[in-house]
């Protein structure tokens, strides 16, 4: 290396633009190399890469399998127009098709998340003939114009917020009415606005455990007198299942249909199915709920 850390930072700031940053305030680290779960600064400092460089290297830095695959591809076909077909593309597409849920089998390769979102919006509009998309407000969808504007609130929403900010309201009554309106729109028995996915899981679990019993609501997470088990496939454990455990329940892991049927009992409060992993676990969605219906009849008879 011929440049010092200060020289690397100075030249990078002068001649390049950085993502997601106010350029005048950016203070980047000068990085030399990376290996495994660590990356190293030019000054020799070692950093534990908890974020896998924005989830881009979850397999770890410098994995020899990846390096060898890149080198092999570079020796034979380093670049070709996206309109061409070649062996690596064919085999990777075939492999990915085995991982997608349901009957999905096509993949579209992009260079990053924002580009993926851009193309997903375009594909959805062409396929449906509709213009509107559903997006999480005030969240991050990427740095391209379409991806950024997908996070903005529609004018009618801002008008409603401004109107509401000038009037007093009973929050419980507003919450109930909004839930009723959403339930009507999505054709559900009931709906509830929460602060996010984790909150929805916690409140949903709490509702199943307590019903309308106000004392049980107060007692949570003390489950005395309440059912205390939630059945989940081992392959369906995910980052948000802690939100379910916040209510004090115990997750019962199963892998096969037989284990599922045996796990259902008097202490079963609910069964948790992570739809994103439908193709991962041994028990698919429709099969997952069948033992519950059968077991419910048996318990009712007993």
C-alpha contacts under 8 A as a table, 3 or more apart, distances in Angstrom:
res1	aa1	res2	aa2	distance
1	X	4	X	7.93
3	X	7	X	5.85
3	X	8	X	6.18
4	X	7	X	5.16
4	X	8	X	6.23
4	X	42	X	7.34
5	X	8	X	5.18
5	X	9	X	6.32
5	X	30	X	5.34
5	X	42	X	5.73
5	X	43	X	6.96
6	X	9	X	5.24
6	X	10	X	6.04
6	X	30	X	7.69
7	X	10	X	5.05
7	X	11	X	6.06
8	X	11	X	5.45
8	X	12	X	6.00
8	X	30	X	6.37
9	X	12	X	5.13
9	X	13	X	6.05
9	X	27	X	7.97
9	X	28	X	6.65
9	X	29	X	7.30
9	X	30	X	6.17
10	X	13	X	5.34
10	X	14	X	6.16
11	X	14	X	5.04
11	X	15	X	5.97
11	X	16	X	7.92
12	X	15	X	5.51
12	X	16	X	5.37
12	X	17	X	7.87
13	X	16	X	5.69
13	X	17	X	6.83
13	X	18	X	7.94
13	X	23	X	7.81
17	X	23	X	7.04
18	X	21	X	6.19
18	X	23	X	6.77
18	X	26	X	7.89
20	X	143	X	7.90
21	X	25	X	7.53
21	X	26	X	6.27
22	X	25	X	5.52
22	X	26	X	6.23
23	X	26	X	5.33
29	X	41	X	7.02
30	X	41	X	5.71
30	X	42	X	5.80
31	X	39	X	7.42
31	X	40	X	5.91
31	X	41	X	4.23
31	X	42	X	5.40
32	X	39	X	7.81
32	X	40	X	5.73
32	X	41	X	5.23
32	X	42	X	4.83
33	X	39	X	5.88
33	X	40	X	5.40
33	X	41	X	7.21
34	X	37	X	7.87
34	X	38	X	5.78
34	X	39	X	3.91
34	X	40	X	5.85
34	X	61	X	5.72
34	X	62	X	6.86
35	X	38	X	5.50
35	X	39	X	6.15
35	X	60	X	7.23
35	X	61	X	4.64
35	X	62	X	5.28
35	X	63	X	7.89
36	X	60	X	4.80
36	X	61	X	4.59
36	X	62	X	6.36
36	X	63	X	7.15
37	X	48	X	6.01
37	X	49	X	5.53
37	X	50	X	7.69
37	X	52	X	7.65
37	X	60	X	5.61
37	X	61	X	6.38
38	X	46	X	6.49
38	X	47	X	5.42
38	X	48	X	4.72
38	X	49	X	5.41
38	X	61	X	7.44
39	X	46	X	5.95
39	X	47	X	5.38
39	X	48	X	6.80
39	X	49	X	6.68
39	X	61	X	7.95
40	X	43	X	7.98
40	X	44	X	5.97
40	X	45	X	5.54
40	X	46	X	4.58
40	X	47	X	6.14
41	X	44	X	5.19
41	X	45	X	5.08
41	X	46	X	6.52
41	X	47	X	7.95
42	X	45	X	7.35
49	X	52	X	5.45
49	X	53	X	6.95
51	X	54	X	5.59
51	X	55	X	5.96
52	X	55	X	4.70
52	X	56	X	6.02
52	X	57	X	5.19
52	X	58	X	5.43
52	X	60	X	7.19
53	X	56	X	5.53
53	X	57	X	6.34
54	X	57	X	7.89
55	X	58	X	5.74
57	X	60	X	5.36
57	X	61	X	6.39
59	X	63	X	7.15
60	X	63	X	6.18
62	X	66	X	7.46
62	X	67	X	6.80
63	X	66	X	5.48
63	X	67	X	6.37
64	X	67	X	4.95
64	X	68	X	5.90
65	X	68	X	5.25
65	X	69	X	6.15
66	X	69	X	5.11
66	X	70	X	6.16
67	X	70	X	5.17
67	X	71	X	6.13
68	X	71	X	5.07
68	X	72	X	5.99
69	X	72	X	5.11
69	X	73	X	6.16
70	X	73	X	5.23
70	X	74	X	6.01
71	X	74	X	4.97
71	X	75	X	6.19
72	X	75	X	5.31
72	X	76	X	6.67
73	X	76	X	5.40
73	X	77	X	5.61
73	X	78	X	5.96
74	X	77	X	5.47
74	X	78	X	4.08
74	X	79	X	7.86
75	X	78	X	6.64
77	X	80	X	7.08
80	X	84	X	6.83
81	X	84	X	5.67
82	X	85	X	7.91
85	X	89	X	6.73
85	X	90	X	7.20
86	X	89	X	5.54
86	X	90	X	6.30
87	X	90	X	5.07
87	X	91	X	6.15
88	X	91	X	5.29
88	X	92	X	6.01
89	X	92	X	5.32
89	X	93	X	6.02
90	X	93	X	5.30
90	X	94	X	6.21
91	X	94	X	5.06
91	X	95	X	6.16
92	X	95	X	5.04
92	X	96	X	6.15
93	X	96	X	5.22
93	X	97	X	6.22
93	X	106	X	7.11
93	X	107	X	6.25
94	X	97	X	5.21
94	X	98	X	6.97
94	X	105	X	7.84
95	X	98	X	5.57
95	X	99	X	7.26
96	X	99	X	5.26
96	X	100	X	6.68
96	X	105	X	7.46
96	X	107	X	7.27
97	X	100	X	5.52
97	X	104	X	6.88
97	X	105	X	4.27
97	X	106	X	6.45
97	X	107	X	7.49
98	X	105	X	7.36
99	X	279	X	6.70
99	X	280	X	7.69
100	X	103	X	7.70
100	X	104	X	5.81
100	X	105	X	6.55
100	X	279	X	6.84
101	X	104	X	6.14
101	X	276	X	7.81
101	X	277	X	7.86
101	X	278	X	6.31
101	X	279	X	5.22
102	X	279	X	7.43
109	X	116	X	7.96
110	X	113	X	7.81
110	X	115	X	6.20
110	X	116	X	5.84
111	X	115	X	6.65
111	X	116	X	7.70
112	X	115	X	5.54
112	X	116	X	6.24
113	X	116	X	4.95
113	X	117	X	6.22
113	X	141	X	7.62
113	X	142	X	6.38
114	X	117	X	5.14
114	X	118	X	6.17
114	X	141	X	6.33
114	X	142	X	4.17
114	X	143	X	6.13
114	X	144	X	6.13
114	X	147	X	6.11
115	X	118	X	4.97
115	X	119	X	6.22
115	X	142	X	7.87
115	X	144	X	7.53
116	X	119	X	5.35
116	X	120	X	6.02
117	X	120	X	4.94
117	X	121	X	6.17
117	X	141	X	7.07
117	X	142	X	7.60
117	X	147	X	6.44
118	X	121	X	5.39
118	X	122	X	6.46
118	X	144	X	7.80
118	X	146	X	6.35
118	X	147	X	6.22
119	X	122	X	4.97
119	X	123	X	5.99
120	X	123	X	5.14
120	X	124	X	6.02
121	X	124	X	5.16
121	X	125	X	6.18
121	X	133	X	7.47
122	X	125	X	5.21
122	X	126	X	6.25
123	X	126	X	5.19
123	X	127	X	6.01
124	X	127	X	5.12
124	X	128	X	5.98
124	X	129	X	7.92
124	X	130	X	7.92
125	X	128	X	5.35
125	X	129	X	5.24
125	X	130	X	5.27
125	X	131	X	5.80
126	X	129	X	5.35
126	X	130	X	7.61
135	X	150	X	6.14
135	X	151	X	6.30
136	X	139	X	5.78
136	X	150	X	7.96
136	X	151	X	6.08
137	X	150	X	7.75
137	X	151	X	4.68
137	X	152	X	5.88
137	X	153	X	6.06
138	X	151	X	5.20
138	X	152	X	6.25
138	X	153	X	7.58
139	X	151	X	5.74
140	X	148	X	7.22
140	X	151	X	6.82
141	X	147	X	5.13
141	X	148	X	6.18
141	X	150	X	7.22
141	X	151	X	6.97
142	X	147	X	5.10
142	X	148	X	5.97
143	X	147	X	6.19
143	X	148	X	5.70
144	X	147	X	5.26
144	X	148	X	6.00
145	X	148	X	5.18
145	X	149	X	6.09
146	X	149	X	5.26
146	X	150	X	6.06
147	X	150	X	5.21
147	X	151	X	7.23
148	X	151	X	5.76
148	X	152	X	7.47
149	X	152	X	5.27
153	X	157	X	6.22
153	X	158	X	6.64
154	X	157	X	5.35
154	X	158	X	6.59
155	X	158	X	5.07
155	X	159	X	6.12
156	X	159	X	4.96
156	X	160	X	6.22
157	X	160	X	5.08
157	X	161	X	6.24
158	X	161	X	5.00
158	X	162	X	6.12
159	X	162	X	5.14
159	X	163	X	6.10
160	X	163	X	5.05
160	X	164	X	6.04
161	X	164	X	5.12
161	X	165	X	6.10
162	X	165	X	5.16
162	X	166	X	6.89
163	X	166	X	5.67
163	X	167	X	7.14
164	X	167	X	5.45
164	X	168	X	7.79
165	X	168	X	7.87
169	X	173	X	7.85
169	X	174	X	7.02
170	X	173	X	5.38
170	X	174	X	6.21
171	X	174	X	4.96
171	X	175	X	5.92
172	X	175	X	5.08
172	X	176	X	6.20
173	X	176	X	5.18
173	X	177	X	6.19
174	X	177	X	5.19
174	X	178	X	6.03
175	X	178	X	5.28
175	X	179	X	6.16
175	X	192	X	7.53
175	X	193	X	7.33
176	X	179	X	5.10
176	X	180	X	6.22
176	X	192	X	7.69
177	X	180	X	4.99
177	X	181	X	6.20
178	X	181	X	5.08
178	X	182	X	6.20
178	X	192	X	7.71
178	X	193	X	7.69
179	X	182	X	5.20
179	X	183	X	6.04
179	X	190	X	6.60
179	X	191	X	4.60
179	X	192	X	4.83
179	X	193	X	6.54
180	X	183	X	5.09
180	X	184	X	6.25
180	X	190	X	6.34
180	X	191	X	6.43
181	X	184	X	5.15
181	X	185	X	6.34
182	X	185	X	5.05
182	X	186	X	6.20
182	X	190	X	7.91
182	X	191	X	6.07
182	X	192	X	7.96
183	X	186	X	5.33
183	X	187	X	5.57
183	X	188	X	4.78
183	X	189	X	6.18
183	X	190	X	4.97
183	X	191	X	4.98
184	X	187	X	4.95
184	X	188	X	6.47
185	X	188	X	7.92
188	X	191	X	7.06
194	X	197	X	7.69
194	X	199	X	6.03
194	X	200	X	5.72
195	X	199	X	5.98
195	X	200	X	7.48
196	X	199	X	5.31
196	X	200	X	6.19
197	X	200	X	5.05
197	X	201	X	6.33
197	X	240	X	7.95
198	X	201	X	5.19
198	X	202	X	6.26
198	X	240	X	6.05
198	X	243	X	5.35
199	X	202	X	5.10
199	X	203	X	6.02
199	X	243	X	7.00
200	X	203	X	5.25
200	X	204	X	5.80
201	X	204	X	5.11
201	X	205	X	6.04
201	X	241	X	7.99
201	X	243	X	5.87
201	X	244	X	5.81
202	X	205	X	5.26
202	X	206	X	6.13
202	X	243	X	5.04
202	X	244	X	5.11
202	X	245	X	7.86
202	X	246	X	6.61
202	X	247	X	6.67
203	X	206	X	4.94
203	X	207	X	6.06
204	X	207	X	5.14
204	X	208	X	6.38
205	X	208	X	5.17
205	X	209	X	6.26
205	X	244	X	6.11
205	X	247	X	7.05
206	X	209	X	5.11
206	X	210	X	6.10
206	X	211	X	7.99
206	X	217	X	7.59
206	X	220	X	7.80
206	X	247	X	6.27
207	X	210	X	5.37
207	X	211	X	5.25
207	X	212	X	7.70
208	X	211	X	5.69
208	X	269	X	7.00
208	X	270	X	7.48
209	X	226	X	6.52
209	X	227	X	6.61
209	X	228	X	7.87
209	X	269	X	6.45
210	X	213	X	5.65
210	X	214	X	7.66
210	X	216	X	5.35
210	X	217	X	5.80
210	X	226	X	7.47
212	X	217	X	7.93
213	X	216	X	5.44
213	X	217	X	6.44
214	X	217	X	4.96
214	X	218	X	6.38
215	X	218	X	5.09
215	X	219	X	6.18
216	X	219	X	4.89
216	X	220	X	6.35
216	X	223	X	7.93
216	X	226	X	7.99
217	X	220	X	5.71
219	X	222	X	5.33
219	X	223	X	7.14
220	X	223	X	6.25
220	X	247	X	6.39
220	X	248	X	7.39
221	X	246	X	7.33
221	X	247	X	4.87
221	X	248	X	4.81
222	X	248	X	6.74
223	X	226	X	5.07
223	X	227	X	7.01
223	X	228	X	6.43
223	X	248	X	6.86
223	X	249	X	7.76
226	X	267	X	7.87
227	X	266	X	7.34
227	X	267	X	4.54
227	X	268	X	5.98
227	X	269	X	5.14
228	X	248	X	7.36
228	X	249	X	4.78
228	X	250	X	6.21
228	X	267	X	5.64
228	X	268	X	6.51
228	X	269	X	6.04
229	X	249	X	5.48
229	X	250	X	4.95
229	X	251	X	5.95
229	X	252	X	6.53
229	X	267	X	5.67
229	X	268	X	4.76
229	X	269	X	5.50
229	X	270	X	7.13
230	X	249	X	6.65
230	X	250	X	6.15
230	X	251	X	4.89
230	X	252	X	5.88
230	X	268	X	5.98
230	X	269	X	5.77
230	X	270	X	5.08
230	X	271	X	5.44
230	X	272	X	6.66
231	X	251	X	5.81
231	X	252	X	4.67
231	X	253	X	6.06
231	X	254	X	7.19
231	X	260	X	7.73
231	X	263	X	7.33
231	X	264	X	7.69
231	X	268	X	7.26
231	X	270	X	6.58
231	X	271	X	4.64
231	X	272	X	6.01
232	X	236	X	6.54
232	X	237	X	7.24
232	X	251	X	6.64
232	X	252	X	6.07
232	X	253	X	5.16
232	X	254	X	6.26
232	X	271	X	6.09
232	X	272	X	5.11
232	X	273	X	6.34
233	X	236	X	5.08
233	X	237	X	7.00
233	X	253	X	5.33
233	X	254	X	4.78
233	X	255	X	5.48
233	X	272	X	7.95
233	X	273	X	7.35
233	X	281	X	6.65
233	X	283	X	7.89
234	X	237	X	5.80
234	X	253	X	5.05
234	X	254	X	5.67
234	X	255	X	5.89
234	X	281	X	7.56
235	X	255	X	7.48
235	X	277	X	7.39
235	X	280	X	6.50
235	X	281	X	5.19
236	X	273	X	6.85
236	X	274	X	5.55
236	X	277	X	6.04
236	X	280	X	7.80
236	X	281	X	6.74
237	X	241	X	6.60
237	X	274	X	7.80
238	X	241	X	5.71
238	X	274	X	7.91
239	X	242	X	6.93
240	X	243	X	5.59
240	X	244	X	7.62
241	X	244	X	5.25
241	X	245	X	6.60
242	X	245	X	4.84
242	X	246	X	6.15
243	X	246	X	5.20
243	X	247	X	7.66
244	X	247	X	6.06
244	X	248	X	7.99
244	X	249	X	7.28
245	X	248	X	5.38
245	X	249	X	5.30
245	X	250	X	6.66
245	X	251	X	7.38
246	X	249	X	7.44
252	X	263	X	7.51
254	X	259	X	5.60
254	X	260	X	5.78
254	X	263	X	7.67
255	X	259	X	6.51
255	X	260	X	7.33
255	X	281	X	7.13
255	X	282	X	6.37
255	X	283	X	7.51
256	X	259	X	5.18
256	X	260	X	6.26
256	X	282	X	6.12
256	X	283	X	6.56
257	X	260	X	5.03
257	X	261	X	6.32
257	X	282	X	7.80
257	X	283	X	6.36
257	X	288	X	7.67
258	X	261	X	5.25
258	X	262	X	6.30
259	X	262	X	5.12
259	X	263	X	6.02
260	X	263	X	5.12
260	X	264	X	6.58
260	X	291	X	7.43
261	X	264	X	5.67
261	X	291	X	5.74
261	X	292	X	7.71
261	X	295	X	7.62
262	X	265	X	7.65
264	X	267	X	7.85
264	X	268	X	5.83
264	X	292	X	7.35
264	X	295	X	7.18
265	X	268	X	5.39
268	X	271	X	7.74
273	X	285	X	7.40
273	X	288	X	7.96
274	X	277	X	5.66
274	X	278	X	6.84
275	X	278	X	5.04
275	X	285	X	7.43
276	X	279	X	7.89
277	X	280	X	4.99
277	X	281	X	6.59
278	X	281	X	6.25
278	X	283	X	7.78
278	X	284	X	5.66
278	X	285	X	6.41
279	X	282	X	7.83
279	X	284	X	6.93
281	X	284	X	6.93
283	X	287	X	6.17
283	X	288	X	5.82
284	X	287	X	5.43
284	X	288	X	5.91
285	X	288	X	5.05
285	X	289	X	6.84
286	X	289	X	5.76
286	X	290	X	6.75
287	X	290	X	5.30
287	X	291	X	7.52
288	X	291	X	6.73
288	X	292	X	7.71
289	X	292	X	5.28
289	X	293	X	6.62
290	X	293	X	5.31
290	X	294	X	6.40
291	X	294	X	5.05
291	X	295	X	5.83
292	X	295	X	5.09
292	X	296	X	5.87
293	X	296	X	5.12
293	X	297	X	6.48
294	X	297	X	5.39
294	X	298	X	6.54
295	X	298	X	4.99
295	X	299	X	6.14
296	X	299	X	5.14
296	X	300	X	6.08
297	X	300	X	5.08
297	X	301	X	6.17
298	X	301	X	5.15
298	X	302	X	6.22
299	X	302	X	5.00
